């Protein structure tokens, strides 16, 4: 899994290719919580369920899904972190795993 910053575009990259539901969304959520409002996160996922889960997560958590690209065997999501985040990282850590 890659998790780095693309300096040219000012984006954070998160590679969750090979990981199955719910991990792509959970890892994106964790990474977004550490970013400032307006920051961009580009996620690469191969789980076909992510095409449904990622837009739903963004809508529920207050993030903007800027674009979705089908790359054949994987999907690319560009997410802009929202200003009004529904939960903090402490809230996420306090939840039992079953509730995630």
Secondary structure, DSSP 8 states (H G I E B T S, - for coil): --EEEETTTTEEEEEETT--TTHHHHHHHHHHHTS-TT-EEEEEE--TTHHHHHHHHHHHHT-EEEEEEE-SSSEEEEEE--SS-SS-HHHHHHS-GGG-
